[in-house]
């Protein structure tokens, strides 16, 4: 299919990345005569579409674990360009508590003896972020480059962290098992974070789901939702993760206004009104009492 882009005739071209299984998040760099032309990442189905002018192009495809494939493509080719990256390596984890039951955890991987740290996505993401994996179930299988890693498994300050190492084989799986012992008795107490932000606040790009995962996997028992200048809720994320009964929350906000030159009023619980401006939040005033 041809169309116009900035006055030039272009055609839709698809790159499909597989192992042969689909490879999401693969970075595709398209160059022409050695000069960068376009860059993108594959979707959950391992595909990426470009609008390219007529002619040949070179492409470089890199998975998030570092596998690379080079090739060429032609604008408007009817069939998708199929790219194979070969068999991936994985870490397969099972994290439990001292009773052998699945436990949430924050799992950090650091490469050693020449192995690079993983980079599974931006720090504004969720689940797999940079070299950290947040598991709310205690089990996961994550693609990772072959090599040697130091691993830290933790679940907040009340549990002893587990420090261990793994070696990931080329094209194979490495098993990671850890039992987290609760060594601090906090009977009658809860852990809380009364103020946290994510992208709805407008002052950062953190995923709100990622923020909830971060709080939960650090064993925060109560976390009100306190975004800037809007009443909001974490409940949809807790429901999606199936952990409504494991982390308490309530609607709230941080009202930010003028004076000093800025003041913050952190408050919860507040009545959330869906489908209304800012969730029905009050507006700012130069007088903090107002």
Secondary structure, DSSP 8 states (H G I E B T S, - for coil): -EEEETTEEEEEEEEEEESSSB-TT-EEEEEETTEEEEEEE--TTSEEEEEEESSEEEEEEE-TT--EEEEEEETT-SS-EEEE-----EEEEEEEETTS-B--EEEEEEEETT------S-TTSSSEETTEEEESSSEEEEE--SEEEEEEEE-STTB--EEEEEEE-TTSEEEEEEEE-B-S--TT---B------GGGSS----HHHHHHHHHHTT-SB--B--BTS-B-SHHHHHHHT-TTTSB--BEEEEEEESSSEEEEEEES----TTSGGGG-----SSTT-
